[in-house]
Every structure is written in C-alpha cells, then in structure tokens.
C-alpha cells in the first residue's frame, strides 16, 4: 500500500471525524472546505487515490456515498434511499407527456437521499429533471432535479407538477385557486401565469426537495 500524502491523510482523518460526529459521511464540498482544498476536482482526485489504496469505497452517483474500509461496522456509510428520476418536467411552457399518470422513463437514473433528508413516506417520492427557467426565482433552474411527493391536491402557493388535461401537458409551477379557475404561476418576472379551468388541472405531485450539481 502506497504511503498517503499529507493532503490524503488529512482528507481521511476528516472523513473519520465527520462520520464519528454526524453518523453519516461528508459531501465532497464539505471535504473541500474543511481541508482547505482549491476545488472539488482536487478532492475527487484524492478520493480516487484513497479508493485505489483501499482506504475508502465510493458510490459516485450517490450523495455522501463514501464508506471507510477495514474498520468497524460503524465506519460504513449509512444507507441512502434511492429515488427514481422518472422523466422531465417543464419549468417554462408546458411539456407534452404520454399520460397524466406516467412520465417517460429516461433510463435507470436515480438519486440518493442522505439519512437526514429521508422522510417516513419515502415510497411516495419520485423525482423529475427540470427543463426551463420559469421557476428560477424560486431557486429551481434548468437541469435541476426536483423530488416530489405523489399527491392529488395542493395548498395555494405550493410548487407542484400540474397536469393540464385538455392539452395533455405537464408543467412545474406554483398553484393558486381563483374561483372556478387555477393560476399556475411561474417564479420568473419575465413569464406570465397560465390560467386554466379548475376542472382542467390535476396535481400530480408537490415539490419537497431540489437537487443541483455544482461541479
């Protein structure tokens, strides 16, 4: 086994200390900040070396997907809950879909929720990739992934996946009831609301989390 560099030893020590304190693993950005590293790519490079040398194992597609090898059972990263990313949703003009109950599957993409973000009713959760910028002022941008709870109703102001029956389209907007109509409101000052009859709209899910890649 190759001797670790001082930086690699610091990263490994921080991972151990962080896990001991929090009972889950640090993110790449937390490692970067704690160890004074210039970029996440440098962290990633050193984690690859730690993995090659047998000090850690990684699940690169899962947030906090680290495991310290060769230690006690408590050194293992806690299990993440896998949420399926079952398609795309428009944060802009409504996006045509096949049916009101099923978005087209885009391969086998999933995201992992860390333990501190996992709700009890996880079986009711699914995720969609955002297309468009109509929710940008609500910090939801093009390419982000939104996690939704599968519900059929919403309170005014909640961000929902709304199915417009007459046009067979779905969109991500804030939901407001206005008499016999529903206003689907974007969070972008450059875009106008969509007004539809109340009986022409079906709520498919309520947004509970947003994920964004920063590297």
C-alpha positions as CSV (number, residue, x, y, z in Angstrom):
1,X,0.0,0.0,0.0
2,X,1.4,3.4,-1.0
3,X,2.1,5.9,1.7
4,X,-0.5,8.7,1.7
5,X,0.4,12.3,1.1
6,X,-0.3,14.8,3.9
7,X,-3.4,16.0,2.0
8,X,-4.8,12.5,1.6
9,X,-4.1,11.7,5.2
10,X,-6.0,15.0,6.2
11,X,-8.9,14.0,4.0
12,X,-9.1,10.5,5.5
13,X,-8.9,11.9,9.1
14,X,-11.6,14.4,8.3
15,X,-13.9,11.8,6.9
16,X,-13.4,9.7,10.0
17,X,-14.0,12.6,12.4
18,X,-17.0,13.8,10.5
19,X,-18.6,10.4,10.5
20,X,-18.0,9.9,14.2
21,X,-19.7,13.2,14.9
22,X,-22.6,13.1,12.5
23,X,-23.1,9.3,11.8
24,X,-23.1,10.0,8.1
25,X,-20.4,10.9,5.6
26,X,-19.3,14.3,4.4
27,X,-20.0,15.7,1.0
28,X,-17.2,16.5,-1.5
29,X,-17.8,20.2,-0.8
30,X,-17.6,19.7,2.9
31,X,-14.3,17.9,2.5
32,X,-13.0,20.7,0.2
33,X,-13.9,23.4,2.8
34,X,-12.6,21.6,5.8
35,X,-9.3,20.6,4.3
36,X,-8.7,23.9,2.5
37,X,-8.6,22.4,-1.0
38,X,-9.0,24.6,-4.0
39,X,-11.6,22.7,-5.9
40,X,-13.9,19.7,-5.8
41,X,-12.0,18.1,-8.7
42,X,-8.9,18.0,-6.4
43,X,-11.0,16.4,-3.7
44,X,-12.2,13.9,-6.3
45,X,-8.7,13.1,-7.4
46,X,-7.5,12.4,-3.9
47,X,-10.6,10.3,-3.1
48,X,-9.8,8.2,-6.1
49,X,-6.3,7.6,-4.7
50,X,-7.8,6.7,-1.3
51,X,-10.1,4.3,-3.0
52,X,-7.3,2.8,-5.1
53,X,-5.3,2.2,-2.0
54,X,-8.2,0.5,-0.2
55,X,-8.9,3.2,2.4
56,X,-12.4,4.1,1.2
57,X,-15.1,2.9,-1.2
58,X,-17.3,5.3,-3.2
59,X,-20.7,5.3,-4.8
60,X,-20.1,8.2,-7.2
61,X,-23.7,8.7,-8.1
62,X,-25.0,8.9,-4.6
63,X,-24.7,12.0,-2.4
64,X,-22.3,11.2,0.6
65,X,-21.7,7.8,-0.9
66,X,-18.5,7.1,1.0
67,X,-17.5,4.1,3.1
68,X,-14.4,3.7,5.2
69,X,-13.0,0.3,4.6
70,X,-11.3,-2.0,7.1
71,X,-13.0,-0.5,10.1
72,X,-15.8,-1.4,12.4
73,X,-19.3,-1.8,11.1
74,X,-20.0,1.8,12.3
75,X,-17.5,3.1,9.8
76,X,-19.8,2.2,7.0
77,X,-21.8,5.0,5.4
78,X,-25.5,4.8,6.3
79,X,-27.7,3.6,3.6
80,X,-29.2,6.2,1.3
81,X,-32.7,5.9,0.0
82,X,-32.8,5.7,-3.8
83,X,-35.4,7.9,-5.5
84,X,-36.2,7.2,-9.2
85,X,-35.8,10.1,-11.7
86,X,-38.7,9.1,-13.9
87,X,-38.6,11.8,-16.5
88,X,-38.6,15.5,-17.2
89,X,-41.0,18.4,-16.3
90,X,-41.2,21.8,-17.9
91,X,-40.4,24.9,-15.9
92,X,-41.5,27.1,-18.8
93,X,-44.0,26.2,-21.4
94,X,-45.9,23.0,-20.6
95,X,-44.2,19.8,-21.7
96,X,-46.2,17.2,-23.6
97,X,-46.2,13.8,-21.9
98,X,-47.7,10.4,-22.7
99,X,-50.4,10.1,-19.9
100,X,-51.4,12.0,-16.8
101,X,-50.0,9.3,-14.6
102,X,-46.7,8.4,-16.1
103,X,-43.7,10.4,-17.3
104,X,-41.5,8.7,-19.8
105,X,-38.6,6.9,-18.1
106,X,-35.2,8.3,-19.0
107,X,-33.0,5.2,-18.5
108,X,-32.3,4.0,-14.9
109,X,-31.3,7.3,-13.4
110,X,-31.7,7.6,-9.6
111,X,-30.7,10.0,-6.9
112,X,-29.8,9.1,-3.3
113,X,-31.3,10.9,-0.3
114,X,-29.0,11.0,2.8
115,X,-30.4,9.8,6.1
116,X,-31.1,13.3,7.5
117,X,-33.4,14.1,4.4
118,X,-35.3,10.9,4.2
119,X,-39.0,11.2,5.2
120,X,-41.0,8.3,6.6
121,X,-43.3,8.1,3.5
122,X,-40.4,7.6,1.1
123,X,-42.4,5.2,-1.0
124,X,-44.5,8.2,-2.1
125,X,-41.5,10.1,-3.6
126,X,-40.2,10.4,-7.1
127,X,-38.0,12.8,-9.0
128,X,-38.2,14.8,-12.2
129,X,-35.5,16.7,-14.1
130,X,-36.4,20.3,-14.8
131,X,-36.4,21.8,-18.3
132,X,-36.7,25.6,-18.5
133,X,-36.2,28.6,-16.2
134,X,-39.7,29.7,-15.2
135,X,-39.0,28.8,-11.6
136,X,-35.6,30.4,-11.4
137,X,-36.6,33.0,-8.7
138,X,-37.6,30.0,-6.5
139,X,-34.1,28.7,-6.9
140,X,-35.1,26.0,-9.4
141,X,-33.1,26.1,-12.6
142,X,-32.8,24.3,-15.9
143,X,-31.2,20.8,-15.3
144,X,-32.0,20.6,-11.6
145,X,-33.8,17.6,-10.2
146,X,-36.9,18.1,-8.1
147,X,-38.2,15.5,-5.6
148,X,-41.9,15.3,-5.4
149,X,-44.4,13.6,-3.1
150,X,-47.2,12.0,-5.1
151,X,-50.3,13.9,-4.1
152,X,-53.5,14.9,-5.8
153,X,-54.1,18.2,-4.1
154,X,-52.1,21.3,-3.0
155,X,-52.4,24.4,-1.0
156,X,-52.2,27.9,-2.6
157,X,-48.6,28.8,-3.2
158,X,-47.1,25.3,-3.2
159,X,-44.9,24.2,-6.1
160,X,-46.5,21.4,-7.9
161,X,-46.3,19.2,-11.0
162,X,-49.6,20.2,-12.7
163,X,-51.2,18.1,-15.5
164,X,-53.3,20.1,-17.9
165,X,-55.8,17.7,-19.2
166,X,-57.0,19.5,-22.3
167,X,-53.6,19.8,-23.8
168,X,-52.1,16.7,-22.3
169,X,-49.1,18.7,-20.9
170,X,-47.4,18.9,-17.6
171,X,-45.6,21.9,-16.0
172,X,-43.9,22.9,-12.8
173,X,-45.5,26.0,-11.3
174,X,-46.9,27.4,-8.1
175,X,-50.5,26.5,-7.6
176,X,-53.3,29.0,-6.8
177,X,-57.1,28.5,-6.8
178,X,-59.0,31.6,-8.1
179,X,-62.7,30.8,-8.2
180,X,-63.5,28.3,-10.9
181,X,-60.0,28.7,-12.4
182,X,-56.5,27.8,-11.4
183,X,-53.5,30.0,-11.8
184,X,-50.2,28.2,-12.5
185,X,-47.7,30.9,-11.5
186,X,-44.1,30.9,-12.7
187,X,-41.3,32.3,-10.4
188,X,-39.8,34.4,-13.2
189,X,-40.7,38.0,-13.7
190,X,-40.3,37.6,-17.5
191,X,-43.0,35.0,-17.8
192,X,-46.8,35.1,-17.5
193,X,-49.1,32.8,-15.5
194,X,-51.1,30.0,-17.1
195,X,-54.8,30.3,-16.3
196,X,-56.9,27.2,-16.8
197,X,-60.3,26.0,-15.6
198,X,-60.1,24.2,-12.3
199,X,-61.5,21.0,-13.7
200,X,-58.8,21.0,-16.4
201,X,-55.9,20.7,-13.9
202,X,-54.8,17.7,-11.9
203,X,-52.0,18.0,-9.3
204,X,-49.5,15.1,-9.8
205,X,-47.1,15.9,-7.1
206,X,-45.8,18.5,-4.6
207,X,-42.1,19.5,-4.6
208,X,-40.3,18.6,-1.4
209,X,-36.6,19.0,-2.4
210,X,-34.4,20.3,-5.1
211,X,-31.0,18.9,-6.2
212,X,-28.4,20.7,-8.2
213,X,-24.9,19.7,-9.4
214,X,-22.4,22.4,-8.6
215,X,-19.3,20.9,-10.1
